[in-house]
Amino acid sequence: MNPLSGPGGLHAQVVDVIGRRIATGALVTGAVLSTEGIETEHGVSRSVVREVLRTLTGLGMVQPRQRVGTVVRPVHAWNLLDPQVIAWRSEGPDSSRQLSELLTLREALEPVAAQRAAAEPDAEAVRTLRESLRRMEAAFQDEKPHEFAAADTAFHEALLRAAHNDVLSQLVQTVLATLHARYTGHRSFGDATALSLVRHAELVDAVAAGDEAGAEAASRTLVREARAEVLGTSEGKN
């Protein structure tokens, strides 16, 4: 079966192949992408190649240059918050660095969202938070890590929506959706997980009570302890 005949069509499949090569270092900064080479390797038309290069250019990963061709750009020029770029980088040599940076971003932004959610408590949002927490607790009891990860992601997305800040919500949701898939999808349960459930409950209670300072503090503790668990450090104990 042709690997380019799967979901997303030719354009999406070629973008995925080349994007992954760039993110994993198989194509280094300054490498020139040959239109003819892409056509030949993937058996696609010139118009498909143009669309592929346009997409990668939009992600900041490549740049057309006169009399040179399309060249690979350095990492700092990429759209590093794009879910597809994050997924590609998670398979490459920068995976650990990326995870640490995303956790730092989450620690900076999510407590602010929690504080704003408590400033204007929304009954529907609180119900969603409690239901997501209930699902997390059930998944923990049944030792179902995938279900736990899905419920955990739903919890934090609900919290971000409850902040009533569309820009903040969109930015953090992009990070969280990919970040949770990266580090909770195959997690094992233990004392840290049990403690995490306690922290989530404290956060929900603070939001429901309209306790802005309490919600911010609970969120900050939760995120710091998650960072410590994921990175294997003692940061969450400080």
N, C-alpha and C positions, 0 to 999 in steps of 0.2 A: 504494500500500500504506500502511495506517495505521502510522505510526512507533511506535505503542504496542502493536503486535501481535507484536513481536519477542520474543527470549528474555527470560525473567523475568516476562512478563505485564504487565498494566496497572499494578499497584502499583509494581513495580521500575522500569518505564519512566518513570512520572511522578516518582518519587523522583529518578531520574537527571537529568531535565530541570530540576527545581526546585533540586536540590542543586548542579548545575553553574551555574545562574544566580546562586545565592547566592555560591558560591566565586569566580566570575569578576567579581563586583561588579555584575552586572545587577540584582540585588536587594540594596540596601544595608542596612546595620544600621538597624533601626527600621522597615523596610518591613513593612506588614501584608499577610499572605496571606489572600485572600478564599476561603472555602470555595466559594462560588457561582462565583467566577471560575475556580477550578481545575476545577470540574465542567464548566463551559461550555467552557473552552479545550481540555480533554483528552477531553471526552465520557465521563466516568466517573461512577460513582454516588457518593452521599454516603459510603457505607461505605468505598469505595476511598480517597476523600479523607482520611477519618479515619485510615486505616492509613498513608497517605503522611505525614501530619503527625505521627503517632506515631513513625514511623521517623526523620524529621528531628529531632524533639524528642530522641529517644534519642541522636542524633549531636551534640546540643548546638547545632544550627544555628538552631533556632527555639524559641520558648517561648510557650505560650498565656497570655493575660492577660485577666482579666475585663473586660468592657465595652469591650475593645479588639479582641481577636482574636488570631491567631497572628502574632507578630512575629519578624523576623530578628534573631539575636543577634550580638554582635561576635565577631571571629575567636578571641580568647583563650578564649571559652567553648566552642568546638567540640572534638570529639574528634579532635585533630590527628594521632593515630597510627592512626586507622582508615584502612585501605587505600583505601576509596572516597573519603573526604575528601581524602586525599593525591592521588589521581588527579584529582579535580576541581580542586584548588588548582594542580596542575601546568599547568593550562590558563589560569590567571588571572594577574593582576598580581603575585601573591605567589609565583610559581613559583621565582624565583631565591632569594628569602629562604627559602622552604621547603627547597629543596635544600641550602642552606648549613647550615640548622639540623639537618636530618637527618644530614648529614655530620658535624656536631659531635657529635650523639648517638652515631653509630656509632663515632667516635673515642674516646668516653668508655667505651663498653661492650664493644666487640669484643675489645680486648686483654685485658680481664678474662676473657672467655670462653675465649680462647686459653690463658691461664695455667691456668685450671681444667681445661681439656681435657688439658694436659700433666701436671697433678697426678695424674690418673687415666687414663693412656693406655688407649684402647680399640682393640683390634686391628681390629674391624670398622669403626670410625670412621676409623681411619688408612687402611684400604683404600679407603673411600669418598672420602676426601680425595685420595688418590693417583690414583684413577680419574677424579675430577673434574678434577684438574690435567692428566692425560693428555688428556682431552677438550678442555680449554682450549688446550693446546699444538697439538693437531691442528687445531682451528678456526683458530688463529692462522696455522699453516702454509698452510691452505687458504683463508684470508681469508674466513671465514664468521662475521661479527660476531654474528648471532643465536644461533648455536650456542655461540659463545664466552660470550655473556651468560648463556645457560642453564646452562652448565657452571660459570661463575663463581658464579652464585647457588647452585647445588647445593653447591659447595665451602663457601661460608660458612654455609649452613644446616646442613651436616654438622658444621662446626666448632662451631656454637652448640649443637647437640644433644649434642655430645661434652663440653660443659661440665657436664652433669648438673645443670643448674639450670633447672627448668621455667619459672619466672617470667622469668628473663633471656632464655631461649631464645624464649619466646613474644613478648616485647616486641621483641627485635631482629629476629626473623624477619619480623614485620609490617613493620618499617621496611625491612629489606634487600630483601624480595621486591618491594616497590613501588619502592624506590630504584634497584635494579638495572634494573628495567624502564624507569625514567625516563632513566638516563644511560648505560646500556651497550647498549641495544637497537639503536641505530643508530651505534655508535662506529666510528671508523676506526682502523686499526692503525698502529703506529709504534714508535719507540724506547721510549716510555713503557709500551706494552703488553708488549714484550719484557722490560723491567725488572720489570714486574708479575709475570710468570711466574717470574722468579728469586726474587722475594719470597715468592710462594706456596710455592715449593719449600723455601725456608728455613724457612717456618712449619711445613710438614708434617714436615720432619726434626726440628724442635725438639719438636713434639708427640709424635712417635714415640719420641724419646729420653727423654721425660719431663723435658725441660729447661724448667721453668716460666718462669724469667727470660728465656730465649732465645725461647720462644714468645710471651711478652708483648711483648718488644722487636720481634720480627719482625712481629707483627700491627700494632703501633703504627706502624712504618715503612711497612708496606703501606697502611694506611688514610690516613696523612698524605700519601703520594705520590698516592694515588687522589684525595684531596681537592684537591691541587694541580693534578692533571690536569683534573679536572672543572671546577673554578672558575677555571682559568687563572691561578693564582697561583704564587708561588715558595715556598709554605709547606713543601712536601715537601723542600726543599733545605736547610732550617734544621737 
